[in-house]
Amino acid sequence: MIDDVNRTTLPQAKEIAQAGKLDGIGLKRLVEAGTLWLKANQQLVNSLNVFPVPDGDTGTNMLLTMQAAYNEILHSDERNVGKVAHAIAQGALMGARGNSGVILSQLWRGFARALDNFEEVDGEILIKALVEAKNTAYKGVVRPVEGTILTVAKDIATAIESFKGKPLSMEWLEKIVFEADLSVQKTPELLPILKQAGVVDSGGKGLFIILEGMLRYLKGQSLETPTTSIQPITAMNLEETMEEIEPGQDFEVVVDFRPHQPLDLDRFYEHLSQMGTSIQVGEGDGMYRMHIHVPTEKRYEPIEYTMSLGTITKVAIENLLAQMEEKKNSRPSIEFPPCEPGKIAVVAVSPGLGLSRIFASLGVNAIVEGGQTMNPSTEEILRAFENLPTDQIIILPNNKNIILAAQNAASLSVKNVKVIPTKTIPQGLNVMLRFDPDGNLEDIASEMEEAINEVESGEITTATRSVEINGVKVEEGQVIALLNGQLVASASHLEEACFELLKAAKSEERERITLFYGQNISVDEVHQLAEKIQEKYPDHEMEIHEGGQPHYQLIISIE
């Protein structure tokens, strides 16, 4: 784990910049620098979400992928650059999360393949490595989309060809970073949905930031103070900061305040970065929320500092280690059906305890916790089924951003593994109705895949920012409805958004409506809503189940 920010020294950076070649130690330092800079700008990348929903996790996914990659070489003094590159690629592969993380791992895989067992990298080898990185990443995606991280990798590989024959120098990395930035800025022209949302591609931006971090290191610039970034308070995901607590950071401090004068974000971040890590800042209606992890002796410093800037309206201090221990000890058990040798077992990704229990009742043998805002890694998915006493496995990702990681896990196993590309929870539940543990794996997987589109999937959540997409105008804080992953409505109230969703799904042509309610809605609210839905659709079967999912008040299955 990277817990000593900017520990690499300027003399080492100068040595690398002036060497004309890059060895394993140099590559290690550059990877460390890129990871540190991505960590500092994690929330900036997260904020580049096309839809205004609380799952802008590209920055988090790419950071966790890079941290897993760096952890493979953390204690290594290997100078053979090929061996170091292969270790990085292996770490990235196992730690890959989300589509952006998987593609990033494929870039490292191709890069390592080109280096093979070379002791050092010169200019000619670097060009080949960047081209192979791009080619491997494109091959790893069934339907490559331009205007994404893939395009940025391609533009870098094309641009650096002009340096052929020149000795390797810092100028190469300057060119790479410049072209990456240029490519990112062009992504909205290649992908119309980005232009509608007014953002650049988040994966491409993440790749640019990693490369920029490497360049900043060689130039002796800070890797601690992030590029100014702020997000709506409603988009702040403080739960994910509990996933990995840095050594020595014992307390979580959250402060709501109203500044006396316009907030200087650069200066604000700079001061906070001297106190702790996991810094997030959100803003809404003139009020700011500051989140940070700090060591015990500094737990009051963020409060005192914020008080000097404005009026504090709310403070929360939590002991992180106690929280982690309580979370660990309070996990309730789920009763899974027995898994027998020779039969088919199913692994499903689930975002909530209630949904996990439903999956288990339908025959799922193992659950991987995850979903929106918390994409599991390739290694976590692999671990879920590797120890099951059968070699016939079916995986249900239940999220479009987890399918690639699931396919990665399948490719790494010696077992016979089929990934059913379910993109939603309702799809996952519906395909389980076709499951037969005693059947032929190929036939059962085929039947389950046929059932994917038999159900309409709805989601109700709260908008994290203002935007207009596909003719739907959304204001931050409104309730929004998504149908099969597409934004279809925005409203002032949950009930209105729900009925707009049912209308868009042509529910009158269906027979059953099932509501899976999340953590941020009361049981009474759900039952009142269900009664009104039943009045509107009196001939439909209505079901209500506790889902337990975060952020999304309702997941709706329309069959």
C-alpha positions in Angstrom: 0.0 0.0 0.0 1.2 3.5 -0.8 1.2 5.2 2.6 4.2 7.5 2.4 3.2 10.2 0.0 6.0 11.5 -2.3 8.7 9.5 -0.6 10.7 9.2 -3.8 13.5 11.9 -3.9 14.3 14.5 -6.5 17.9 13.3 -7.1 16.5 9.8 -8.1 14.0 11.6 -10.4 16.9 13.5 -12.1 18.8 10.2 -12.5 15.8 8.7 -14.3 15.2 11.7 -16.4 18.8 12.0 -17.6 19.6 8.3 -18.0 18.5 7.9 -21.6 17.2 4.4 -20.6 14.7 3.1 -18.0 15.4 0.1 -15.7 13.2 -1.7 -13.3 13.9 0.7 -10.4 13.0 3.7 -12.6 9.8 2.0 -13.8 8.9 1.3 -10.1 9.4 5.0 -9.2 7.3 6.2 -12.2 4.4 3.8 -11.3 4.5 5.0 -7.7 4.4 8.6 -8.8 1.5 7.9 -11.2 -0.4 6.1 -8.5 0.1 8.9 -6.0 -1.0 11.6 -8.4 -4.1 9.5 -9.3 -4.8 9.2 -5.6 -4.6 12.9 -5.1 -7.1 13.4 -8.0 -9.3 10.4 -7.4 -12.4 12.5 -6.8 -11.8 14.7 -9.9 -12.0 11.5 -12.0 -15.0 10.2 -10.1 -16.8 13.5 -10.8 -16.7 12.9 -14.6 -19.8 10.7 -14.6 -22.1 10.8 -17.6 -25.3 10.1 -15.7 -26.0 12.2 -12.6 -26.1 9.1 -10.4 -24.1 8.2 -7.3 -21.8 5.7 -8.9 -19.0 7.8 -10.4 -16.4 5.4 -9.4 -13.9 5.4 -12.3 -11.2 7.2 -10.3 -11.7 4.8 -7.4 -11.6 1.7 -9.7 -8.4 2.9 -11.5 -6.7 3.9 -8.2 -7.4 0.5 -6.6 -6.1 -1.2 -9.8 -2.9 0.8 -9.7 -2.4 0.2 -6.0 -2.7 -3.5 -6.6 -0.2 -3.2 -9.4 2.2 -1.2 -7.2 1.9 -3.6 -4.3 3.4 -6.3 -6.4 6.6 -4.4 -6.6 6.5 -2.5 -3.4 9.4 -4.4 -1.8 11.2 -5.2 -5.0 14.7 -4.0 -5.8 14.6 -5.8 -9.2 16.4 -3.8 -11.9 15.3 -5.9 -14.9 12.6 -3.8 -16.3 10.8 -6.7 -18.1 10.4 -8.6 -14.8 9.2 -5.5 -13.0 6.7 -4.8 -15.8 5.3 -8.3 -15.6 4.9 -8.0 -11.9 3.0 -4.7 -12.3 0.8 -6.3 -15.0 0.0 -9.3 -12.7 -1.0 -7.0 -9.8 -3.1 -4.9 -12.1 -4.8 -8.0 -13.5 -5.8 -9.4 -10.1 -6.7 -6.0 -8.7 -8.7 -4.7 -11.7 -12.1 -3.2 -10.8 -14.7 -1.9 -13.2 -14.3 -1.5 -17.0 -11.7 1.2 -16.6 -9.6 -0.9 -14.2 -9.8 -3.9 -16.5 -8.8 -1.9 -19.5 -5.9 -0.3 -17.5 -4.7 -3.8 -16.5 -4.8 -4.8 -20.2 -2.6 -1.8 -21.1 -0.1 -2.9 -18.5 -0.3 -6.5 -19.8 0.5 -5.4 -23.4 3.3 -3.0 -22.1 4.9 -5.9 -20.1 4.6 -8.3 -23.0 6.6 -6.0 -25.3 9.3 -5.6 -22.6 9.6 -9.3 -21.9 13.0 -9.8 -20.2 14.7 -6.7 -21.3 17.1 -5.3 -18.7 16.3 -1.7 -19.7 14.0 0.3 -22.0 15.3 2.5 -24.7 13.3 4.6 -27.1 12.7 1.9 -29.7 11.5 -0.6 -27.1 9.2 2.0 -25.5 7.5 2.7 -28.8 6.9 -1.0 -29.3 5.6 -1.3 -25.7 3.1 1.5 -26.1 1.8 0.1 -29.4 1.5 -3.4 -27.8 -0.3 -1.9 -24.8 -2.8 -0.3 -27.1 -3.3 -3.4 -29.2 -3.8 -5.6 -26.1 -6.4 -3.3 -24.6 -8.4 -3.1 -27.8 -8.4 -6.9 -28.2 -9.6 -7.2 -24.6 -12.9 -5.4 -25.3 -15.5 -7.1 -27.4 -16.9 -3.9 -28.9 -14.3 -1.1 -28.5 -15.8 2.3 -28.2 -13.9 5.4 -29.4 -13.9 8.5 -27.2 -12.7 6.4 -24.2 -9.5 5.4 -22.5 -8.8 3.1 -25.5 -8.7 6.2 -27.8 -6.3 8.0 -25.5 -4.0 4.9 -25.5 -4.2 4.8 -29.3 -3.4 8.5 -29.7 -0.4 8.2 -27.4 1.0 5.2 -29.3 0.5 7.0 -32.7 2.0 10.3 -31.5 5.2 8.8 -30.0 6.1 7.2 -33.3 7.4 10.7 -34.3 10.2 10.3 -31.7 11.6 7.2 -33.4 15.4 7.3 -33.6 15.7 9.9 -30.8 17.3 9.0 -27.5 15.0 8.5 -24.6 14.5 11.6 -22.5 12.0 13.5 -20.4 10.9 15.1 -23.7 9.3 11.7 -24.6 7.1 11.7 -21.5 6.2 15.4 -22.0 5.0 14.4 -25.5 3.0 11.5 -24.1 1.3 13.6 -21.5 0.6 16.4 -24.0 -1.0 14.0 -26.5 -3.0 12.2 -23.7 -4.4 15.6 -22.6 -5.3 16.5 -26.1 -6.9 13.2 -26.7 -9.0 13.5 -23.5 -10.2 16.9 -24.5 -11.4 15.5 -27.9 -13.4 12.6 -26.4 -16.7 14.5 -26.3 -16.5 14.9 -30.1 -16.2 11.1 -30.5 -18.8 10.1 -27.9 -22.0 12.2 -28.1 -23.2 11.2 -24.7 -20.1 12.9 -23.2 -20.9 16.1 -25.1 -24.5 16.0 -23.8 -23.3 15.6 -20.2 -20.6 18.3 -20.6 -17.8 16.0 -19.4 -14.7 14.3 -20.9 -14.2 10.6 -20.6 -13.3 9.6 -17.0 -11.2 6.6 -17.9 -9.1 8.6 -20.4 -8.7 11.4 -17.8 -7.5 8.8 -15.3 -4.9 7.5 -17.7 -3.8 11.1 -18.4 -3.4 11.8 -14.6 -1.3 8.6 -14.1 1.1 9.7 -16.9 1.0 13.3 -15.6 2.0 12.1 -12.2 5.1 10.4 -13.7 6.1 13.6 -15.4 5.5 15.7 -12.3 7.8 13.3 -10.4 10.6 13.7 -13.0 10.2 17.5 -12.8 10.3 17.5 -9.0 6.7 18.8 -8.6 4.4 17.9 -5.8 2.3 14.7 -6.0 0.3 15.6 -2.9 -1.9 18.6 -3.7 -4.6 17.6 -6.1 -5.9 19.5 -9.1 -8.7 21.6 -7.7 -11.8 19.4 -7.6 -15.2 19.7 -5.9 -18.3 17.6 -6.1 -21.9 18.0 -5.1 -22.5 16.9 -1.5 -25.0 14.4 -2.7 -22.3 12.7 -4.8 -19.9 12.2 -1.9 -19.4 8.5 -1.3 -17.9 8.3 2.2 -18.6 4.6 2.4 -15.9 3.7 -0.1 -13.3 5.5 2.0 -13.7 2.7 4.5 -12.5 0.1 2.0 -8.9 0.8 2.7 -7.6 2.7 5.7 -4.1 4.0 5.5 -1.7 3.0 8.4 -1.6 5.7 11.0 -4.9 7.3 9.9 -7.0 6.5 13.0 -9.9 8.9 12.8 -12.5 10.0 10.2 -13.5 13.7 10.4 -16.4 15.2 8.5 -17.2 18.9 8.8 -20.1 20.9 7.3 -19.4 24.6 7.2 -20.3 27.9 5.4 -17.2 30.0 4.5 -17.1 33.7 5.3 -15.7 34.4 1.9 -15.2 32.5 -1.4 -13.3 29.3 -0.7 -9.8 29.1 -2.2 -9.9 25.4 -3.0 -6.2 25.1 -4.0 -5.1 26.5 -0.6 -7.8 24.5 1.2 -6.6 21.2 -0.3 -3.0 22.1 0.4 -3.6 22.7 4.1 -5.7 19.5 4.4 -3.1 17.3 2.7 -0.7 18.2 5.4 -3.1 16.8 8.0 -4.3 13.5 6.5 -5.5 11.5 3.5 -8.8 10.4 1.8 -9.7 14.1 1.4 -13.1 14.8 -0.2 -14.8 18.2 -0.5 -18.5 18.6 -1.5 -20.6 21.7 -2.1 -24.3 22.4 -2.1 -26.3 25.7 -1.6 -23.3 27.6 -0.3 -22.4 24.9 2.3 -19.3 22.8 2.1 -18.6 19.3 3.5 -15.0 18.3 4.2 -14.0 14.7 4.7 -10.5 13.5 5.8 -8.7 10.6 7.6 -6.1 11.8 10.2 -3.9 10.3 12.9 -5.1 10.5 16.5 -2.9 13.5 17.4 -4.3 15.5 14.5 -8.0 14.6 14.8 -9.0 18.2 15.9 -6.8 20.1 13.4 -9.3 19.9 10.4 -12.0 21.2 12.7 -9.9 24.1 14.0 -8.7 24.9 10.5 -12.2 24.9 9.0 -13.5 27.0 11.9 -11.0 29.7 10.8 -12.6 29.8 7.4 -16.3 30.0 8.3 -19.1 28.9 10.4 -19.3 25.2 11.3 -22.8 23.7 11.2 -22.0 20.0 11.9 -19.0 17.9 13.0 -18.6 14.1 13.0 -15.6 12.3 14.3 -15.4 8.5 14.1 -12.7 6.0 15.2 -11.9 4.2 12.0 -10.4 1.1 13.5 -13.4 0.6 15.8 -15.7 1.1 12.8 -13.8 -1.5 10.8 -13.9 -4.0 13.6 -17.6 -3.4 14.2 -18.3 -3.8 10.5 -16.4 -7.0 10.5 -18.1 -8.5 13.5 -21.6 -7.4 12.5 -21.8 -9.1 9.1 -24.9 -11.3 9.2 -24.7 -14.8 7.6 -26.5 -16.0 4.5 -27.7 -19.6 4.1 -26.5 -20.8 0.7 -27.7 -24.1 -0.9 -25.1 -26.9 -0.7 -22.6 -27.1 -3.6 -21.9 -30.6 -4.8 -19.0 -31.9 -6.9 -20.0 -32.4 -10.6 -23.0 -30.0 -10.4 -23.2 -26.4 -11.5 -22.6 -23.6 -9.0 -23.6 -19.9 -9.4 -21.7 -16.9 -8.1 -23.6 -13.6 -8.1 -22.6 -10.0 -7.5 -25.0 -8.3 -5.1 -25.1 -4.8 -3.6 -27.3 -5.5 -0.5 -27.9 -8.1 2.1 -31.6 -8.5 1.2 -30.8 -9.1 -2.4 -28.1 -11.5 -1.4 -30.6 -13.5 0.6 -33.0 -13.6 -2.4 -30.2 -14.8 -4.7 -29.3 -17.6 -2.2 -33.0 -18.6 -2.0 -33.0 -19.0 -5.8 -29.9 -21.3 -5.8 -26.9 -19.0 -5.8 -24.0 -20.7 -4.0 -21.7 -17.7 -3.4 -22.1 -13.9 -3.2 -19.5 -11.2 -4.1 -20.4 -7.9 -2.4 -20.5 -5.1 -4.9 -22.5 -3.2 -7.5 -22.9 0.6 -8.1 -20.1 2.5 -6.4 -18.3 -0.7 -5.2 -17.1 -2.8 -8.1 -15.4 -5.9 -7.0 -11.9 -6.8 -8.3 -11.0 -9.7 -10.5 -9.3 -11.4 -7.6 -12.4 -11.1 -5.4 -14.6 -12.7 -8.0 -12.0 -15.4 -8.6 -11.7 -16.1 -4.9 -15.5 -16.5 -4.6 -15.6 -19.7 -6.7 -12.1 -21.1 -6.7 -12.7 -23.1 -3.5 -16.2 -24.3 -4.4 -16.2 -28.1 -4.7 -17.2 -28.2 -8.4 -15.5 -27.3 -11.6 -18.7 -26.0 -13.3 -19.3 -22.3 -12.5 -21.7 -19.6 -13.7 -21.1 -16.0 -12.8 -23.8 -13.3 -12.7 -22.1 -9.8 -12.7 -25.5 -8.0 -12.5 -23.8 -4.7 -13.4 -22.4 -3.6 -16.8 -19.3 -2.3 -15.1 -18.4 -5.7 -13.6 -18.8 -7.9 -16.7 -15.2 -7.4 -17.8 -13.8 -8.2 -14.4 -15.9 -11.3 -14.3 -14.7 -12.4 -17.7 -11.1 -11.8 -16.5 -11.7 -14.0 -13.5 -13.2 -16.7 -15.7 -10.1 -16.7 -18.0 -7.7 -17.1 -15.0 -9.4 -20.2 -13.7 -8.8 -23.8 -14.6 -12.5 -24.5 -14.0 -15.1 -24.4 -16.7 -16.6 -20.9 -16.1 -19.4 -19.2 -17.9 -20.2 -15.5 -17.5 -23.9 -14.6 -18.1 -23.7 -10.8 -19.0 -26.4 -9.6 -16.7 -26.3 -5.8 -16.4 -28.9 -5.3 -13.6 -30.2 -7.0 -10.5 -33.6 -7.8 -12.0 -31.8 -9.5 -14.9 -29.8 -11.6 -12.5 -32.8 -12.6 -10.5 -34.8 -13.5 -13.6 -32.1 -15.7 -15.2 -31.9 -17.7 -12.0 -35.4 -19.0 -12.7 -33.8 -20.9 -15.6 -31.0 -22.4 -13.4 -30.7 -26.1 -12.9 -27.6 -27.3 -11.0 -28.0 -30.8 -12.5 -28.1 -29.7 -16.1 -25.5 -29.4 -18.8 -23.4 -26.3 -18.2 -23.5 -25.2 -21.9 -27.2 -25.7 -22.2 -28.1 -24.0 -18.8 -25.8 -21.0 -19.5 -27.5 -20.6 -22.9 -31.0 -20.8 -21.4 -30.1 -18.3 -18.7 -28.6 -15.9 -21.3 -31.8 -16.1 -23.3 -33.8 -14.9 -20.2 -31.8 -11.7 -19.8 -34.1 -9.5 -21.8 -37.4 -10.9 -20.5 -37.4 -8.3 -17.7 -37.4 -4.5 -17.6 -35.0 -3.0 -15.0 -35.7 0.2 -13.2 -33.7 2.3 -10.8 -34.7 5.2 -8.6 -32.0 7.4 -7.1 -31.1 11.0 -6.4 -29.3 13.2 -8.9 -25.8 14.1 -8.0 -25.5 17.1 -10.4 -27.5 19.1 -12.9 -27.4 18.0 -16.5 -29.6 17.4 -19.6 -29.3 14.1 -21.4 -31.5 12.7 -24.1 -34.0 15.5 -23.6 -34.3 14.9 -19.8 -33.4 17.9 -17.8 -32.1 17.1 -14.3 -31.4 19.4 -11.4 -29.0 18.3 -8.6 -31.0 16.8 -5.7 -34.0 15.7 -7.9 -35.2 12.2 -7.9 -34.3 10.5 -11.2 -35.4 7.3 -12.9 -33.3 5.0 -15.1 -34.8 2.3 -17.3 -32.4 -0.4 -18.4 -29.5 1.9 -17.6 -31.0 4.9 -19.5 -32.1 8.1 -17.9 -35.9 8.5 -18.6 -37.3 10.9 -16.0 -36.5 13.5 -13.3 -39.0 14.6 -10.7 -39.4 16.5 -7.4 -40.8 13.4 -5.6 -40.0 9.7 -5.6 -43.6 8.8 -6.4 -43.6 10.9 -9.6 -40.3 9.5 -10.8 -41.5 6.0 -10.2 -44.7 6.4 -12.2 -42.8 8.0 -15.0 -40.5 5.0 -15.0 -43.4 2.6 -15.1 -44.9 4.5 -18.0 -41.7 4.5 -20.0 -41.4 0.7 -19.4 -44.9 0.2 -20.8 -45.9 -1.6 -17.6 -49.5 -2.0 -18.8 -48.2 -4.6 -21.1 -46.5 -6.5 -18.3 -47.9 -8.7 -15.4 -45.7 -8.2 -12.4 -44.0 -5.3 -10.6 -41.5 -6.0 -7.9 -39.9 -3.3 -5.7 -36.6 -3.9 -4.0 -36.1 -1.1 -1.5 -32.7 0.2 -0.4 -31.1 1.6 2.8 -32.3 5.2 2.3 -36.1 4.7 2.2 -38.4 3.6 4.9 -40.6 0.5 4.8 -43.7 2.7 5.3 -42.8 4.8 2.3 -42.4 1.7 0.1 -45.8 0.2 1.2 -47.6 3.5 0.5 -46.0 3.7 -2.9 -46.9 0.1 -3.6 -50.5 0.8 -2.8 -50.6 3.6 -5.3 -49.0 1.5 -8.0 -51.6 -1.2 -7.4 -54.3 1.3 -7.8 -52.8 2.4 -11.2 -52.1 -1.2 -12.3 -54.9 -3.3 -10.5 -54.4 -6.4 -12.6 -50.7 -6.6 -11.9 -49.0 -8.8 -9.3 -47.1 -6.6 -6.7 -44.2 -7.7 -4.6 -42.0 -5.9 -2.1 -38.7 -7.1 -0.9 -35.9 -5.6 1.2 -32.9 -5.1 -1.1 -30.5 -3.3 1.3 -28.7 -1.6 -1.5 -27.0 1.8 -0.8 -27.7 5.0 -2.8 -30.6 3.6 -4.8 -34.0 4.0 -3.1 -35.6 1.4 -5.4 -34.6 -1.2 -7.8 -37.7 -2.2 -9.8 -38.3 -5.4 -11.8 -41.1 -5.2 -14.4 -42.0 -8.6 -15.9 
